[in-house]
Amino acid sequence: MILDLRPLAQDLAQRAGDLLHPVPNRNEARRLLLEEIELEYPALGAAQRAQVVDWTLAWLEADDFFGVEYVGNAFAASGEADDTD
């Protein structure tokens, strides 16, 4: 039987405000999400837990949960064109 893990990831993403508040960075969020999954779903294997965390982080990043958005070279002097293409 194949278990659909997406609902687990979606549930974690919806509860992220409570589970991950305040979280300084994505690596810490990954660690906390893995701990939560181990507590709630101990029967899941390591690969399944990693997949759920990856999906959860992807949803959180799409919602700008971590508040960091890449907008070019932040260290370029103002007025200079960004030549990262």
PLY file of the C-alpha trace (Angstrom):
ply
format ascii 1.0
element vertex 85
property float x
property float y
property float z
element edge 84
property int vertex1
property int vertex2
end_header
0.00 0.00 0.00
1.35 3.42 -0.98
0.80 6.12 1.60
0.04 9.63 0.31
2.29 11.86 2.40
1.15 15.18 0.96
-1.67 15.63 3.51
0.87 15.25 6.31
3.06 17.93 4.77
0.08 20.20 4.23
-0.99 19.75 7.87
2.49 20.68 9.07
2.56 23.71 6.79
-0.78 24.87 8.19
0.48 24.46 11.77
3.89 26.02 11.04
3.02 29.28 12.79
2.69 27.40 16.08
5.35 24.74 15.48
8.09 27.00 14.17
7.58 30.29 15.97
10.12 31.87 16.19
12.44 30.02 13.84
15.69 31.73 12.93
16.33 29.86 9.70
15.36 27.10 7.32
17.81 24.55 8.81
16.33 24.97 12.27
12.83 24.65 10.77
13.88 21.38 9.08
15.14 20.01 12.39
11.96 20.96 14.25
9.72 19.53 11.53
11.64 16.24 11.57
11.22 16.06 15.36
7.48 16.71 15.04
7.07 14.02 12.40
9.00 11.50 14.49
6.67 12.17 17.43
3.42 12.11 15.46
4.24 9.44 12.84
6.90 7.10 14.30
6.14 4.38 11.73
7.39 6.52 8.83
10.82 5.70 7.52
13.63 8.24 7.23
13.06 8.74 3.49
9.34 9.35 4.03
10.01 11.83 6.85
12.52 13.68 4.66
9.99 13.87 1.81
7.30 15.29 4.10
9.73 17.92 5.41
10.84 18.85 1.88
7.23 19.35 0.78
6.38 21.29 3.94
9.35 23.63 3.48
8.45 24.12 -0.18
4.91 25.18 0.78
6.24 27.49 3.50
8.73 29.10 1.12
6.00 29.59 -1.49
4.01 31.44 1.21
7.13 33.50 2.14
7.01 32.03 5.66
10.67 32.76 6.31
10.38 36.34 5.03
13.40 36.13 2.75
13.07 36.82 -0.92
15.91 36.88 -3.43
15.79 40.05 -5.50
19.18 40.22 -7.15
22.55 41.19 -5.76
21.91 42.90 -2.43
25.57 43.95 -2.23
25.71 45.76 -5.57
26.01 49.52 -5.31
22.72 51.29 -5.89
22.17 52.34 -9.47
24.38 49.61 -10.88
22.82 46.98 -13.11
22.64 43.47 -11.74
24.66 41.30 -14.13
23.88 37.90 -12.58
22.16 36.64 -15.77
0 1
1 2
2 3
3 4
4 5
5 6
6 7
7 8
8 9
9 10
10 11
11 12
12 13
13 14
14 15
15 16
16 17
17 18
18 19
19 20
20 21
21 22
22 23
23 24
24 25
25 26
26 27
27 28
28 29
29 30
30 31
31 32
32 33
33 34
34 35
35 36
36 37
37 38
38 39
39 40
40 41
41 42
42 43
43 44
44 45
45 46
46 47
47 48
48 49
49 50
50 51
51 52
52 53
53 54
54 55
55 56
56 57
57 58
58 59
59 60
60 61
61 62
62 63
63 64
64 65
65 66
66 67
67 68
68 69
69 70
70 71
71 72
72 73
73 74
74 75
75 76
76 77
77 78
78 79
79 80
80 81
81 82
82 83
83 84
